């Protein structure tokens, strides 16, 4: 198959699991003999020369490491969610030249995603949207309905009729809650995965009576960093000192380091910065427990299953996406998202009231069977094959097609500027 | 728009056209409605943008509704609504015809070349065509009218004098009613028929009417309007691109329909050179055009003195309108234009 990938970000610059998962699927499909082209945005992160199948021609209007000048916020919001003319053009050009069997869309926020899916629909090329976040909500809720109706059609039909892969039912609930969208063609739920081949598994726990916790992800409140620090402080107040917590990732590290100092956690907490995924996977076997008190809207949570694959038992928020896959007290420990609840769960672990080896055995078995990249790729490949059909390029060859794209973009911009003017008044 | 649709409907039974047309008019309003007027089903869809200018309305329901049609003719194509409908039509890959009726000036459709999305443009006069010509390179047809010549007809009393003139127009500065009143001879009575859209201008008109025989009629329905045409001796229209306040109204009189109605009622007409008005007057026997106050004075003198017209050209004027702008002529031309665009897009 010839598969055209579209993703706002693609490693080496990445924010989280979404774009990493995209790159893993790209590599796996290439390994399976498929022909691939990736359209994505510029990456400033130093890296070896990239393969030719990666084309960084898309403009990104968000997720800039240094933020955005306030005067461009409205403009960028429109271009990020609704329409970026250059990106729409680049996608149309790529479709014409690459002539894909299927277009595989990942995170489209930041690159004018609505206009891109509108383009794919107009052209008639089969396309699939892989949801690892609430992309319909992000794209639709940034602009007024009368503006995005130009692209999204009546009642968001452009998404309702799309072929969807989603990583959790929890995520689909969020899409529904924020947009009212249900997907008419059904949804393939394919969870996050782990490339678990060759990973070592932790065998002994709480060596020398000390519990080693790890957390990996963006060092921000929504990932539960505040909760972890405050829960750790609870443990100290109860006289429990035989634990360490290591944080991996970038974000508001200075803020949380100060917070840790204020909570007298200096001897228990370390912020170790960002690590390559391969490095992290090697590190997890050194920890007893993976802390994941993430916000409830977390679509899935790949980090805890990666940790689990190495025998690092997860403590997760009861209502987040990954909780669909892991059974509490069988594969993991589940907790409500409060300091007290998390502290109590951590206390039980530190006090050796939890049988970590038993949990490890179950979760490793689960992750290394159902949640492997091979298993998930089989299912992805099947969905791609299912969508594949004959289509022709007649729309792309219509000499007025670029004008239609242009008119839609500028008409939407025209409406957006009117809305802005009304809001300013 | 309704008249065009009716003209096409009326023509289908009597003229052989390549296709049979079923038409629906879509419009926007506060609530959904369906009714039939003049034999044409009219669907009113709820406006997604009810605040502000009604021309700025949109409705996402059009995505579904337009799917059922083979050809889409968007009137008021330079408004937000017009641009929205044009975009939807072409996204759905429908043959698209556009018409500017004078509303809006959407930059996306003009400088942005959105007009070029159309497969054809129908202009309501040669003058109207000059506004779209710089922005469109495809097929264009100029169709003036139609006039409902069954309704607008010569009255039973044909013994007309030279005493009463009529001006039928919205009361707005660019309509140049002040020009007419200022040139009015003492022996000629003027009826100004139309709603007031500009109170300040109306006040000016009242002021210049002092000492002249001018009657303002604001409540004329179609029946009363017909009676007023039929009981008048001369039709006057003074529209101007530059109004009495010095303001420019470039699209004044894209199509001077009231002039054609008057002719259909057998009236001689004197009209300004504003907008499309001169192109409606093809025979000096029943129509004259003026540019300046002096020219208008001179034409009115000729009328009062019986120099012009030499005789009352009732039948000629009416025959001209029926032949050129009547329902069957316009309907047939419209049907042929629709057919040619449809054929072009489907080959």
Interface residues (C-beta under 8 A of the other chain):
Chain A: X118 X122 X145 X146 X149 X150 X153 X154 X155 X157 X395 X400 X403 X404 X406 X407 X408 X410 X411 X414 X415 X418 X422
Chain B: X48 X49 X52 X56 X58 X60 X61 X62 X63 X64 X80 X83 X84 X86 X87 X88 X90 X91 X93 X106 X107 X108 X109 X112 X113 X114 X116 X117
